Amino acid sequence: MNNLLLYVITVVIWGSTWIAIKFQLGTVAPVVSIAHRSMLAALLIFFYLTLRRRLLPLSRRNHVMVCLQGLCLFSGNYLFIYPATEHLASGLVAVVFSTMVILNMLNGALFLRLPINGMVALGGAIGLLGMVGVFMPELESFSLNDDGFRALLLCFAGTCCASFGNIFAARNAREGLPVLVCNAWGMLYGAVALYAAALVLGTPITVDWQFAYLSSLFYLAVFGSVVAFWAYVTLIGNIGPDRAAYSSLLFPVVALLISTVFEDYHWTLLGLAGFGLVLAGNWLVMRRGSA
């Protein structure tokens, strides 16, 4: 029941963050906004851990592993995916990113010696097929020109980066490292890396003091980063990176459900069928027999 709650928290929050992200676009460069988000989230977690006297020290080796988790999961993946979104429709980005279900399964087997579960693999394949159905109109309009192909490679590279972050998180959970401690240091390392990337790229490090930007930044930092990443990384430790990654198929669908209510999004028969496949795959992945 605890895992189900963590799963629901992850899917619902990350399925709704697209609303807040819209208010982040404008005067501040995306890489800087993500750095602000990670830094604010890290500071909030450090404050909480210090207040509760739960900020445990890490060994030098574990700091390296947590740093790698942060670079892959909290910063590096965004450096690849954000430029890709300039040339790819959001649906195609969602489909490519959802391949993390398969990547986590393969990387978990390769680096952590985790067994490949047949039902999880089947559920992931069914879910991916469903995602294709949901976003078929956007996939059909994709043109494999130079910019599109380059963006597709960047998106896949970002997905691979996020998958490695999942594997580092699973390794840290296996070592018994507290999730919030790992997330605090990882987000701090990730934020510093993003600020450094902005300086190297000549991107101004600025803040938009408008209420819409600051309130959305607060929502993304507190809920999108502190709460959702706590739930997700805890899930990785509890049920494994392969099953936890199935949430990457569900939160784009949740975003579409929200868009149906607030933006009058219209579903097609193929999209509804795809949605059904995503849910069926989720049932296969999360049922007790898949553990």
C-alpha positions in Angstrom: 0.0 0.0 0.0 2.9 2.4 0.8 4.4 1.6 -2.7 1.1 2.3 -4.3 0.8 5.7 -2.6 4.4 6.6 -3.6 3.6 5.6 -7.2 0.4 7.7 -7.3 2.3 10.7 -5.8 5.0 10.4 -8.5 2.5 10.1 -11.4 0.1 12.8 -10.3 2.7 15.4 -9.5 4.9 14.8 -12.5 1.7 14.6 -14.7 0.8 18.1 -13.4 4.1 19.9 -13.5 3.7 20.8 -17.1 1.3 23.5 -16.0 3.9 25.1 -13.8 6.7 24.7 -16.4 4.7 26.9 -18.8 5.1 29.8 -16.4 8.9 29.2 -16.3 9.3 29.8 -20.0 10.1 33.4 -21.0 12.9 35.6 -19.8 14.9 33.1 -17.9 16.8 30.4 -19.9 15.5 26.9 -19.3 18.9 25.6 -18.0 19.0 28.4 -15.5 15.4 27.8 -14.4 16.1 24.1 -13.8 19.3 25.1 -11.8 17.1 27.4 -9.7 14.6 24.6 -9.1 17.3 22.1 -8.1 19.1 24.5 -5.9 15.9 25.6 -4.1 14.9 22.0 -3.6 18.3 21.1 -2.3 18.3 23.9 0.2 14.8 23.0 1.4 15.8 19.4 2.0 19.0 20.4 3.8 17.0 22.7 6.0 14.6 19.9 6.9 17.3 17.4 7.5 19.2 19.8 9.7 16.1 20.7 11.6 15.3 17.0 12.2 19.0 16.1 12.9 18.9 13.6 10.1 21.7 15.0 7.9 23.9 11.9 8.1 27.5 12.1 6.8 28.5 10.3 3.6 31.8 8.6 2.8 33.9 10.0 -0.1 32.9 7.1 -2.3 29.2 7.5 -1.5 29.6 11.3 -2.3 30.9 10.3 -5.7 28.0 7.9 -6.3 25.4 10.6 -5.1 27.1 13.2 -7.3 26.7 10.9 -10.3 23.1 10.3 -9.4 22.6 14.1 -9.3 24.4 14.8 -12.5 22.4 12.1 -14.4 19.0 12.4 -12.8 18.7 16.1 -11.7 20.7 18.0 -14.3 22.4 16.1 -17.2 19.3 14.6 -18.7 17.7 18.1 -18.9 20.7 19.5 -20.8 19.9 16.9 -23.5 16.1 16.9 -23.5 15.4 20.7 -23.3 17.2 21.5 -26.6 15.5 18.5 -28.2 12.0 19.9 -27.3 12.7 22.9 -29.6 12.5 20.6 -32.7 10.3 17.7 -31.4 6.6 17.6 -30.5 5.9 16.9 -26.8 4.3 13.6 -27.7 7.4 12.3 -29.4 9.5 13.4 -26.5 7.2 11.5 -24.2 7.4 8.4 -26.3 11.2 8.5 -26.5 11.5 9.2 -22.7 9.2 6.3 -21.9 11.8 3.9 -23.3 13.4 4.4 -19.9 11.3 1.4 -18.8 13.3 -0.9 -21.1 16.6 1.0 -20.5 16.3 0.6 -16.7 15.6 -3.1 -17.1 18.7 -3.6 -19.3 20.9 -1.3 -17.2 19.7 -2.9 -14.0 20.6 -6.3 -15.3 24.0 -5.1 -16.6 25.2 -3.0 -13.7 23.3 -4.3 -10.7 22.8 -7.9 -11.7 19.0 -7.5 -11.3 17.0 -10.3 -13.0 14.9 -9.4 -16.0 11.3 -10.1 -15.1 9.3 -11.4 -18.1 6.0 -9.8 -16.9 7.6 -6.4 -16.4 9.1 -6.6 -19.8 5.8 -7.6 -21.4 4.0 -4.8 -19.4 6.6 -2.3 -20.6 6.3 -3.3 -24.2 2.5 -3.1 -24.0 2.8 0.4 -22.4 5.2 1.6 -25.1 2.8 0.4 -27.8 0.0 2.3 -26.0 2.1 5.5 -25.9 2.6 5.3 -29.6 -1.2 5.1 -30.0 -1.8 8.0 -27.7 0.6 10.3 -29.5 0.2 8.9 -33.1 -0.9 12.2 -34.6 2.3 13.9 -33.5 4.4 10.9 -34.5 2.9 10.9 -38.0 3.8 14.6 -38.5 7.4 14.1 -37.5 10.0 14.7 -40.3 13.4 13.0 -40.0 15.3 16.0 -41.3 18.7 17.1 -39.9 17.3 19.1 -37.0 14.6 16.4 -36.2 17.1 13.6 -36.3 19.6 15.5 -34.2 16.9 16.3 -31.7 15.8 12.7 -31.6 19.3 11.6 -30.7 19.5 14.3 -28.0 16.2 13.2 -26.5 17.4 9.6 -26.4 20.7 10.6 -24.9 18.8 12.5 -22.2 16.7 9.4 -21.6 19.8 7.2 -21.3 21.3 9.8 -18.9 18.1 9.7 -16.7 18.2 5.9 -16.8 21.8 5.9 -15.5 20.6 8.2 -12.7 18.0 5.6 -11.8 20.7 3.0 -11.6 22.9 5.1 -9.4 19.9 5.8 -7.2 19.2 2.0 -7.0 22.8 1.4 -6.1 22.6 4.1 -3.3 19.4 2.5 -2.0 21.1 -0.9 -2.0 23.9 0.6 0.2 21.2 1.8 2.7 21.8 5.5 2.1 18.9 7.7 3.1 16.8 8.9 0.2 16.5 12.5 1.3 20.2 12.8 2.1 21.1 11.5 -1.4 18.5 13.7 -3.1 19.8 16.8 -1.2 23.4 16.3 -2.2 22.5 15.1 -5.6 20.3 18.2 -6.3 23.0 20.4 -5.0 25.6 18.8 -7.3 23.1 18.9 -10.2 22.3 22.6 -9.7 26.0 23.6 -9.5 26.6 21.6 -12.7 23.8 23.5 -14.5 25.0 26.9 -13.3 28.5 26.0 -14.6 27.0 24.9 -17.9 25.1 28.2 -18.2 28.4 30.1 -17.6 30.3 28.0 -20.1 27.5 28.6 -22.7 27.3 32.3 -22.0 23.8 32.0 -20.7 22.8 34.8 -18.3 21.9 33.6 -14.8 18.9 35.7 -14.0 15.7 35.5 -12.0 12.2 36.6 -13.1 10.7 38.3 -10.1 7.1 38.1 -11.4 4.7 36.3 -9.2 3.8 33.7 -11.9 7.5 32.7 -12.3 8.3 32.6 -8.6 5.1 30.7 -7.6 5.7 28.1 -10.4 9.3 27.8 -9.3 8.2 27.1 -5.8 5.7 24.5 -6.9 8.3 22.7 -9.1 10.9 22.8 -6.4 8.7 21.7 -3.5 6.4 19.2 -5.2 8.1 18.4 -8.5 11.5 17.9 -7.0 11.4 17.5 -3.2 8.2 15.4 -2.9 8.1 13.6 -6.3 11.8 12.7 -6.4 11.6 11.5 -2.8 8.6 9.3 -3.8 10.2 8.1 -7.0 13.7 7.3 -5.6 12.1 5.5 -2.7 10.1 3.5 -5.2 13.4 2.6 -7.0 14.8 1.2 -3.7 11.5 -0.6 -2.9 10.4 -2.2 -6.2 13.4 -1.7 -8.5 14.3 0.7 -11.3 12.4 -1.3 -14.0 9.0 -1.2 -12.3 9.4 2.3 -10.9 10.2 3.6 -14.4 6.8 2.6 -15.7 5.6 6.0 -14.2 7.3 7.6 -17.2 4.6 6.2 -19.3 1.8 7.3 -17.0 2.6 11.0 -16.3 2.3 12.1 -19.9 -1.2 10.5 -20.0 -2.1 12.2 -16.7 -1.0 15.5 -18.4 -3.4 14.8 -21.3 -6.2 14.0 -18.8 -5.6 17.4 -17.2 -5.5 19.0 -20.6 -8.9 17.4 -21.4 -10.4 19.3 -18.5 -8.7 22.6 -18.7 -7.7 22.9 -22.4 -10.4 21.0 -24.2 -8.1 18.3 -25.5 -10.0 15.9 -27.7 -9.2 12.1 -27.6 -9.2 9.9 -30.7 -10.3 6.3 -30.7 -6.7 5.3 -31.3 -5.6 7.5 -28.3 -8.2 5.9 -26.1 -7.1 2.4 -27.1 -3.5 3.4 -26.4 -4.5 4.7 -23.0 -6.1 1.3 -22.3 -2.9 -0.4 -23.3 -0.9 1.8 -21.0 -3.2 0.9 -18.1 -3.0 -2.8 -19.0 0.8 -2.7 -19.1 0.8 -0.9 -15.7 -1.3 -3.6 -14.2 1.1 -6.3 -15.4 4.1 -4.4 -14.1 2.8 -3.5 -10.7 0.8 -6.6 -9.8 2.3 -8.7 -7.0 3.4 -11.5 -9.3 5.8 -9.1 -11.0 7.8 -8.4 -7.8 
